[in-house]
Amino acid sequence: MESKVITMKTLVLVSHPKATASATQTFLKTSADYLDDVTWRSIDDLYSATQINIVDEQKRLRAFDRIIFQFPMYWYTSPASLKQYMDDVFTRKFIVAKHWLKNKELGLVITLGDSLADFQAGGREQFTISELMKPFEAFANKAGMVYLKSFIIDQFGYLDVLKKQELLVSYLQYLSAPMPLSLEKREKWLITRLKQLEAGKTAQQRELLDLIIDSIDSRQDQIDDLKLNIKMIRDQEE
């Protein structure tokens, strides 16, 4: 069974005053480097290097299908550089009059020093992340964008190797896989990425990757058969 995945171009806009000194951001940057269709851009570097060119930034945004705001949460919101970028680049003409971001996807990758479990009604922080990020959701709504469920990374420094491996895969899927991410879409995305990894590998390595791909394909066939059987049973009941 041939698996096809619609690829999309993703722009990751990182708002972090000391991103290069952050273990979390370094890990995420290294992870994103695996994907050719993902562009990583530091907002803080952009403002420190030169005067920002609004027109160029707007043209760049229009070239992507999915836009990610990535930041550590500072006092229940993003660092100041992201707010500055939004104020400068997302003009009313660009967002409302021209609708240049309409139907594009907007996602948030948020890193927390505290436990995610603290952010709930009755928890230590009292409010959920979704509640705290409402301004971004309102912006997406105004721009006509598809607002994705936020990707939260809490207490990265406490993660063991296995958890970091799981985080890597989940993060790459958040950047490039079709959303919402069903089991079928997840497996198709994984097969596509594995096939891309085969380039430049030894015959033995390619053979191993092919075995993994065949295993995933076989499991997907079983799922498709199960769906068909369930449909037949439901049709008979009706």
C-alpha positions as CSV (number, residue, x, y, z in Angstrom):
1,M,0.0,0.0,0.0
2,E,1.5,3.3,-1.1
3,S,1.2,6.1,1.5
4,K,1.1,9.7,0.5
5,V,1.1,12.7,2.7
6,I,0.4,16.2,1.7
7,T,3.5,18.1,2.7
8,M,3.3,21.7,4.0
9,K,5.7,24.5,4.5
10,T,6.1,25.5,8.2
11,L,7.6,28.6,9.7
12,V,8.7,28.5,13.3
13,L,9.0,31.9,14.9
14,V,10.9,31.6,18.1
15,S,10.5,34.3,20.8
16,H,13.2,33.8,23.4
17,P,15.8,36.3,24.6
18,K,18.4,33.6,25.2
19,A,17.5,30.8,22.8
20,T,21.0,29.6,22.2
21,A,21.6,29.2,25.9
22,S,18.3,27.2,26.4
23,A,18.6,23.4,26.5
24,T,14.9,23.1,25.4
25,Q,15.3,25.5,22.4
26,T,18.5,23.8,21.4
27,F,16.9,20.4,21.4
28,L,13.9,21.7,19.4
29,K,16.1,23.4,16.9
30,T,18.2,20.2,16.4
31,S,15.0,18.3,16.0
32,A,13.5,20.7,13.4
33,D,16.7,20.4,11.3
34,Y,15.5,16.9,10.3
35,L,12.7,18.5,8.3
36,D,13.5,20.2,5.0
37,D,10.1,21.9,4.8
38,V,10.5,23.7,8.1
39,T,12.1,27.1,8.5
40,W,13.4,28.3,11.9
41,R,13.5,32.0,12.6
42,S,14.5,33.8,15.8
43,I,12.5,37.0,16.4
44,D,15.0,38.2,18.9
45,D,17.9,37.8,16.5
46,L,15.8,39.6,13.8
47,Y,15.4,42.7,16.0
48,S,18.9,42.7,17.3
49,A,20.6,42.4,13.9
50,T,18.9,45.2,11.9
51,Q,15.8,47.3,11.5
52,I,12.9,44.9,10.7
53,N,11.6,45.1,7.1
54,I,7.8,44.8,7.5
55,V,7.1,44.1,3.8
56,D,9.7,41.3,3.6
57,E,8.3,39.7,6.7
58,Q,4.8,39.8,5.4
59,K,5.9,38.2,2.1
60,R,7.7,35.5,4.0
61,L,4.6,34.7,6.1
62,R,2.5,34.4,3.0
63,A,4.9,31.6,1.6
64,F,4.1,29.2,4.5
65,D,1.1,27.0,5.2
66,R,1.6,26.6,9.0
67,I,3.0,29.3,11.3
68,I,4.2,28.3,14.7
69,F,4.8,30.8,17.6
70,Q,7.3,29.1,19.9
71,F,8.2,30.6,23.3
72,P,8.7,30.0,27.0
73,M,5.8,31.3,29.0
74,Y,6.7,34.5,30.9
75,W,4.1,35.7,33.4
76,Y,1.3,33.8,31.6
77,T,2.1,35.1,28.1
78,S,4.9,35.2,25.5
79,P,8.1,37.2,25.8
80,A,8.0,40.8,24.7
81,S,9.6,40.1,21.3
82,L,6.7,38.2,19.9
83,K,4.2,40.9,20.9
84,Q,6.5,43.5,19.2
85,Y,6.7,41.3,16.1
86,M,2.9,41.0,16.0
87,D,2.4,44.7,16.5
88,D,4.9,45.5,13.7
89,V,4.1,42.9,11.1
90,F,0.5,42.0,11.5
91,T,-1.0,45.3,10.3
92,R,-4.7,45.7,9.9
93,K,-4.3,46.0,6.2
94,F,-2.3,42.7,6.1
95,I,-4.7,40.8,8.4
96,V,-8.1,42.2,7.8
97,A,-8.2,44.1,4.5
98,K,-6.0,41.7,2.4
99,H,-6.7,38.5,4.4
100,W,-3.2,37.2,3.6
101,L,-3.2,34.7,6.4
102,K,-6.7,33.3,5.8
103,N,-6.9,29.5,6.0
104,K,-3.3,29.2,7.1
105,E,-2.7,27.3,10.4
106,L,-1.4,28.9,13.6
107,G,0.1,26.8,16.3
108,L,1.8,27.5,19.7
109,V,4.7,25.6,21.1
110,I,5.0,26.6,24.7
111,T,7.7,25.6,27.2
112,L,6.9,25.6,30.9
113,G,9.2,25.6,33.9
114,D,6.3,24.4,36.1
115,S,4.3,21.2,35.7
116,L,1.5,21.3,33.2
117,A,-0.7,19.7,35.9
118,D,-0.6,23.0,37.8
119,F,-2.5,24.8,35.1
120,Q,-6.0,23.7,35.7
121,A,-9.0,24.8,37.7
122,G,-8.2,24.0,41.3
123,G,-4.5,23.6,40.5
124,R,-1.7,25.8,41.8
125,E,-2.0,28.2,38.8
126,Q,-5.9,28.1,38.7
127,F,-6.1,28.6,34.9
128,T,-5.5,26.3,31.9
129,I,-3.0,27.0,29.2
130,S,-5.9,27.3,26.7
131,E,-7.5,30.1,28.9
132,L,-4.2,31.9,29.2
133,M,-3.5,31.8,25.4
134,K,-7.0,33.1,24.4
135,P,-5.5,36.3,22.9
136,F,-3.6,34.2,20.3
137,E,-6.8,32.3,19.6
138,A,-8.6,35.6,19.1
139,F,-5.9,36.8,16.7
140,A,-6.2,33.6,14.7
141,N,-9.9,34.0,14.5
142,K,-9.6,37.6,13.3
143,A,-7.1,36.6,10.7
144,G,-9.2,33.7,9.5
145,M,-6.6,31.2,10.4
146,V,-7.0,27.6,11.6
147,Y,-6.0,27.6,15.3
148,L,-4.2,24.4,16.3
149,K,-4.2,22.8,19.7
150,S,-1.1,24.1,21.6
151,F,2.0,21.9,21.9
152,I,3.1,22.1,25.5
153,I,6.5,21.0,26.9
154,D,6.8,21.2,30.6
155,Q,9.9,20.7,32.8
156,F,12.1,19.6,29.9
157,G,15.1,19.2,32.2
158,Y,13.4,16.3,34.0
159,L,12.8,14.2,30.9
160,D,14.8,11.0,30.5
161,V,16.2,9.8,27.2
162,L,13.0,7.8,26.2
163,K,10.7,10.8,26.9
164,K,13.0,13.1,24.9
165,Q,12.8,10.6,22.0
166,E,9.0,10.6,22.2
167,L,9.1,14.4,22.4
168,L,11.2,14.6,19.3
169,V,8.7,12.6,17.2
170,S,5.7,14.4,18.6
171,Y,7.3,17.8,17.9
172,L,8.2,17.0,14.3
173,Q,4.7,15.8,13.8
174,Y,3.3,19.0,15.2
175,L,5.5,21.0,12.8
176,S,4.7,19.0,9.6
177,A,1.9,16.4,9.9
178,P,-1.7,17.1,8.7
179,M,-3.9,18.2,11.6
180,P,-5.9,17.0,13.3
181,L,-3.6,14.0,13.6
182,S,-5.4,10.7,13.5
183,L,-3.7,7.4,13.8
184,E,-3.9,6.9,10.1
185,K,-2.3,10.3,9.3
186,R,0.3,9.7,12.0
187,E,1.4,6.4,10.4
188,K,1.4,7.9,6.8
189,W,3.5,10.8,8.0
190,L,5.9,8.4,9.7
191,I,6.3,6.3,6.6
192,T,7.0,9.3,4.5
193,R,9.7,10.5,6.8
194,L,11.3,7.0,7.1
195,K,11.4,6.9,3.3
196,Q,13.2,10.2,3.2
197,L,15.7,8.9,5.7
198,E,16.6,6.1,3.3
199,A,18.5,8.5,1.1
200,G,22.2,8.1,1.6
201,K,21.9,5.1,3.9
202,T,23.7,1.8,3.5
203,A,21.9,-1.2,2.0
204,Q,21.6,-2.8,5.5
205,Q,20.2,0.4,6.9
206,R,17.7,0.7,4.0
207,E,16.6,-2.9,4.5
208,L,15.9,-2.2,8.2
209,L,13.9,0.9,7.3
210,D,12.0,-1.0,4.7
211,L,11.1,-3.6,7.4
212,I,9.8,-0.9,9.6
213,I,7.8,0.7,6.8
214,D,6.3,-2.7,5.8
215,S,5.3,-3.3,9.4
216,I,3.5,0.0,9.6
217,D,1.8,-0.6,6.3
218,S,0.6,-4.0,7.4
219,R,-0.8,-2.6,10.6
220,Q,-2.6,0.1,8.6
221,D,-4.1,-2.6,6.3
222,Q,-5.4,-4.4,9.4
223,I,-7.0,-1.1,10.6
224,D,-8.6,-0.6,7.2
225,D,-10.0,-4.1,7.2
226,L,-11.4,-3.5,10.7
227,K,-13.1,-0.3,9.6
228,L,-14.7,-2.1,6.7
229,N,-16.0,-4.9,8.9
230,I,-17.5,-2.4,11.3
231,K,-19.2,-0.6,8.5
232,M,-20.6,-3.8,7.1
233,I,-22.0,-4.8,10.5
234,R,-23.6,-1.3,10.9
235,D,-25.1,-1.5,7.5
236,Q,-26.6,-4.9,8.3
237,E,-28.1,-3.5,11.5
238,E,-29.8,-0.7,9.6
